Amino acid sequence: MDSNEGGEEGESLKPAKPAPITPAVMTLDKAIELGEYDPNYLATFPEWHSFTKHIQWEYIKKALENREKQLMQQYAAVNNVLDFSKKPHAHEALKKIEAQYKFLRDEKERLLFEYSEP
């Protein structure tokens, strides 16, 4: 066996370099789409400050709707678990989702009052 052939085989077995990971860039629209409604977080986007209070409220409402849909989908997914009665952790997960939903409703009311002030 030629020593050069062995070297070639060894080189072909080297793991490939992993591709560089580029950080995900969050945009205001993407945050809204993902259900992020906290005005303090949304204020980290420069364009947020150029919007009127009405436009900010419309963005927040859209984010609240998106978050509510996400919670309902999570609830349905957990609720549809087979043999639900044999999985107490599923029941606990439903309680946590219900608590998040209640908190979301309270936040929606609080934000409505905050953004309805002149």
Secondary structure, 3 states (H helix, E strand, C coil): CCHHHHHHHHHHCCCCCCCCCCCCCCCHHHHHHCCCCCHHHHCCCHHHHHCCHHHHHHHHHHHHHHHHHHHHHHHHHHHCCCCHHHCHHHHHHHHHHHHHHHHHHHHHHHHHHHHHCC
